[in-house]
Amino acid sequence: MIHVIARIKTAAGRRGELVDAFQQLLPEVHAEAGCIAYAPTVDVEADLDRFESADPDVVTMVERWETVSHLQAHLAAPHMARFREKTGDLVVGAELRIFEDA
């Protein structure tokens, strides 16, 4: 199993639009082969030492896939191409990290 953290920076004030788009996408992604978990999350202001302040313009996707091949198929899926086309003007940057259990 792999874990994926995708931190997506949105245009100022447009995070809600991206969250809404992800909510609409969830059923298709959850039905994909190899999808264990796929959820949009947003920063919480926790006022804890050594933690960054919450960013109101970031959506972080927390994902788990059975294999890297399943993730690759997900990224190439037609519904993901449609999603990227639909939300392209909302996103100003992204960072993708992939992990496995230690």
CYANA upper distance limits for C-alpha pairs under 8 A (distance plus 0.5 A):
  1 MET  CA     64 ARG  CA      7.42
  1 MET  CA     65 TRP  CA      6.28
  1 MET  CA     66 GLU  CA      4.85
  1 MET  CA     67 THR  CA      6.03
  1 MET  CA    100 GLU  CA      6.99
  1 MET  CA    101 ASP  CA      8.05
  2 ILE  CA     64 ARG  CA      6.17
  2 ILE  CA     65 TRP  CA      5.90
  2 ILE  CA     66 GLU  CA      6.74
  2 ILE  CA     67 THR  CA      6.53
  2 ILE  CA     68 VAL  CA      7.37
  2 ILE  CA     98 ILE  CA      7.28
  2 ILE  CA     99 PHE  CA      6.10
  2 ILE  CA    100 GLU  CA      5.21
  2 ILE  CA    101 ASP  CA      7.78
  3 HIS  CA     62 VAL  CA      8.09
  3 HIS  CA     63 GLU  CA      6.26
  3 HIS  CA     64 ARG  CA      5.06
  3 HIS  CA     65 TRP  CA      7.08
  3 HIS  CA     98 ILE  CA      6.23
  3 HIS  CA     99 PHE  CA      5.47
  3 HIS  CA    100 GLU  CA      6.48
  4 VAL  CA     61 MET  CA      8.17
  4 VAL  CA     62 VAL  CA      6.53
  4 VAL  CA     63 GLU  CA      5.38
  4 VAL  CA     64 ARG  CA      6.58
  4 VAL  CA     65 TRP  CA      8.38
  4 VAL  CA     96 LEU  CA      7.62
  4 VAL  CA     97 ARG  CA      6.21
  4 VAL  CA     98 ILE  CA      5.09
  4 VAL  CA     99 PHE  CA      6.80
  5 ILE  CA     60 THR  CA      7.22
  5 ILE  CA     61 MET  CA      6.19
  5 ILE  CA     62 VAL  CA      5.56
  5 ILE  CA     63 GLU  CA      6.91
  5 ILE  CA     96 LEU  CA      6.43
  5 ILE  CA     97 ARG  CA      5.74
  5 ILE  CA     98 ILE  CA      7.07
  6 ALA  CA     60 THR  CA      6.00
  6 ALA  CA     61 MET  CA      5.47
  6 ALA  CA     62 VAL  CA      7.31
  6 ALA  CA     94 ALA  CA      7.38
  6 ALA  CA     95 GLU  CA      6.16
  6 ALA  CA     96 LEU  CA      4.90
  6 ALA  CA     97 ARG  CA      6.79
  7 ARG  CA     58 VAL  CA      7.26
  7 ARG  CA     59 VAL  CA      6.55
  7 ARG  CA     60 THR  CA      4.90
  7 ARG  CA     61 MET  CA      6.95
  7 ARG  CA     94 ALA  CA      6.05
  7 ARG  CA     95 GLU  CA      5.71
  7 ARG  CA     96 LEU  CA      6.99
  8 ILE  CA     58 VAL  CA      6.01
  8 ILE  CA     59 VAL  CA      5.71
  8 ILE  CA     60 THR  CA      6.48
  8 ILE  CA     61 MET  CA      8.33
  8 ILE  CA     91 VAL  CA      7.37
  8 ILE  CA     92 VAL  CA      8.34
  8 ILE  CA     93 GLY  CA      6.49
  8 ILE  CA     94 ALA  CA      4.84
  8 ILE  CA     95 GLU  CA      7.06
  9 LYS  CA     57 ASP  CA      6.33
  9 LYS  CA     58 VAL  CA      5.09
  9 LYS  CA     59 VAL  CA      7.14
  9 LYS  CA     91 VAL  CA      6.42
  9 LYS  CA     92 VAL  CA      6.16
  9 LYS  CA     93 GLY  CA      5.56
  9 LYS  CA     94 ALA  CA      6.40
 10 THR  CA     14 ARG  CA      6.59
 10 THR  CA     15 ARG  CA      6.24
 10 THR  CA     18 LEU  CA      8.21
 10 THR  CA     57 ASP  CA      5.70
 10 THR  CA     58 VAL  CA      6.41
 10 THR  CA     59 VAL  CA      8.10
 10 THR  CA     90 LEU  CA      5.89
 10 THR  CA     91 VAL  CA      4.92
 10 THR  CA     92 VAL  CA      5.88
 10 THR  CA     93 GLY  CA      7.57
 11 ALA  CA     15 ARG  CA      7.89
 11 ALA  CA     57 ASP  CA      7.30
 11 ALA  CA     89 ASP  CA      8.39
 11 ALA  CA     90 LEU  CA      5.99
 11 ALA  CA     91 VAL  CA      6.48
 11 ALA  CA     92 VAL  CA      6.34
 12 ALA  CA     57 ASP  CA      6.45
 13 GLY  CA     56 PRO  CA      8.02
 13 GLY  CA     57 ASP  CA      6.87
 14 ARG  CA     18 LEU  CA      7.31
 14 ARG  CA     57 ASP  CA      7.42
 14 ARG  CA     90 LEU  CA      6.91
 15 ARG  CA     19 VAL  CA      6.75
 15 ARG  CA     56 PRO  CA      7.68
 15 ARG  CA     57 ASP  CA      5.79
 15 ARG  CA     58 VAL  CA      6.97
 15 ARG  CA     59 VAL  CA      7.29
 15 ARG  CA     90 LEU  CA      8.26
 16 GLY  CA     20 ASP  CA      6.61
 17 GLU  CA     21 ALA  CA      6.77
 17 GLU  CA     90 LEU  CA      8.20
 18 LEU  CA     22 PHE  CA      6.71
 18 LEU  CA     59 VAL  CA      8.21
 18 LEU  CA     87 THR  CA      7.35
 18 LEU  CA     90 LEU  CA      7.26
 19 VAL  CA     23 GLN  CA      6.68
 19 VAL  CA     40 PRO  CA      7.25
 19 VAL  CA     59 VAL  CA      7.66
 20 ASP  CA     24 GLN  CA      6.94
 21 ALA  CA     25 LEU  CA      6.85
 21 ALA  CA     83 PHE  CA      8.24
 21 ALA  CA     87 THR  CA      8.02
 22 PHE  CA     26 LEU  CA      6.65
 22 PHE  CA     40 PRO  CA      7.31
 23 GLN  CA     40 PRO  CA      8.31
 25 LEU  CA     29 VAL  CA      7.01
 25 LEU  CA     79 HIS  CA      8.48
 25 LEU  CA     83 PHE  CA      8.13
 26 LEU  CA     30 HIS  CA      6.41
 26 LEU  CA     38 TYR  CA      7.85
 26 LEU  CA     39 ALA  CA      8.19
 27 PRO  CA     31 ALA  CA      6.73
 28 GLU  CA     32 GLU  CA      7.20
 28 GLU  CA     79 HIS  CA      8.00
 29 VAL  CA     35 CYS  CA      7.64
 29 VAL  CA     38 TYR  CA      7.85
 29 VAL  CA     74 HIS  CA      8.03
 30 HIS  CA     35 CYS  CA      6.40
 30 HIS  CA     36 ILE  CA      8.05
 30 HIS  CA     37 ALA  CA      7.71
 30 HIS  CA     38 TYR  CA      7.39
 31 ALA  CA     35 CYS  CA      7.76
 32 GLU  CA     74 HIS  CA      7.73
 33 ALA  CA     70 HIS  CA      7.29
 34 GLY  CA     65 TRP  CA      5.90
 34 GLY  CA     66 GLU  CA      5.39
 34 GLY  CA     67 THR  CA      7.52
 34 GLY  CA     70 HIS  CA      5.93
 34 GLY  CA     71 LEU  CA      8.36
 35 CYS  CA     64 ARG  CA      6.98
 35 CYS  CA     65 TRP  CA      5.37
 35 CYS  CA     66 GLU  CA      7.13
 35 CYS  CA     70 HIS  CA      7.91
 36 ILE  CA     63 GLU  CA      8.00
 36 ILE  CA     64 ARG  CA      5.70
 36 ILE  CA     65 TRP  CA      5.87
 36 ILE  CA     66 GLU  CA      7.33
 37 ALA  CA     62 VAL  CA      7.97
 37 ALA  CA     63 GLU  CA      5.63
 37 ALA  CA     64 ARG  CA      5.39
 37 ALA  CA     65 TRP  CA      7.51
 38 TYR  CA     61 MET  CA      7.44
 38 TYR  CA     62 VAL  CA      6.35
 38 TYR  CA     63 GLU  CA      4.86
 38 TYR  CA     64 ARG  CA      7.06
 39 ALA  CA     61 MET  CA      6.12
 39 ALA  CA     62 VAL  CA      5.88
 39 ALA  CA     63 GLU  CA      6.94
 40 PRO  CA     59 VAL  CA      6.93
 40 PRO  CA     60 THR  CA      6.34
 40 PRO  CA     61 MET  CA      5.03
 40 PRO  CA     62 VAL  CA      6.92
 41 THR  CA     59 VAL  CA      6.32
 41 THR  CA     60 THR  CA      5.64
 41 THR  CA     61 MET  CA      6.52
 41 THR  CA     62 VAL  CA      7.69
 42 VAL  CA     56 PRO  CA      8.33
 42 VAL  CA     58 VAL  CA      7.03
 42 VAL  CA     59 VAL  CA      5.64
 42 VAL  CA     60 THR  CA      6.58
 43 ASP  CA     54 ALA  CA      5.50
 43 ASP  CA     55 ASP  CA      6.63
 43 ASP  CA     56 PRO  CA      7.56
 43 ASP  CA     58 VAL  CA      7.67
 43 ASP  CA     59 VAL  CA      8.01
 43 ASP  CA     60 THR  CA      8.39
 44 VAL  CA     54 ALA  CA      6.06
 45 GLU  CA     53 SER  CA      6.71
 45 GLU  CA     54 ALA  CA      5.48
 46 ALA  CA     53 SER  CA      8.30
 46 ALA  CA     54 ALA  CA      8.40
 47 ASP  CA     51 PHE  CA      8.23
 47 ASP  CA     53 SER  CA      7.93
 65 TRP  CA     70 HIS  CA      6.86
 65 TRP  CA     71 LEU  CA      6.76
 66 GLU  CA     70 HIS  CA      7.03
 67 THR  CA     71 LEU  CA      7.14
 68 VAL  CA     72 GLN  CA      6.66
 69 SER  CA     73 ALA  CA      6.68
 70 HIS  CA     74 HIS  CA      6.65
 71 LEU  CA     75 LEU  CA      6.73
 72 GLN  CA     76 ALA  CA      6.82
 73 ALA  CA     77 ALA  CA      6.53
 74 HIS  CA     80 MET  CA      7.74
 75 LEU  CA     80 MET  CA      6.77
 75 LEU  CA     81 ALA  CA      8.45
 76 ALA  CA     80 MET  CA      7.28
 76 ALA  CA     81 ALA  CA      7.61
 77 ALA  CA     81 ALA  CA      7.13
 78 PRO  CA     82 ARG  CA      6.85
 79 HIS  CA     83 PHE  CA      6.57
 80 MET  CA     84 ARG  CA      6.60
 81 ALA  CA     85 GLU  CA      6.73
 82 ARG  CA     86 LYS  CA      6.58
 83 PHE  CA     87 THR  CA      6.58
 84 ARG  CA     88 GLY  CA      5.95
 87 THR  CA     91 VAL  CA      7.36
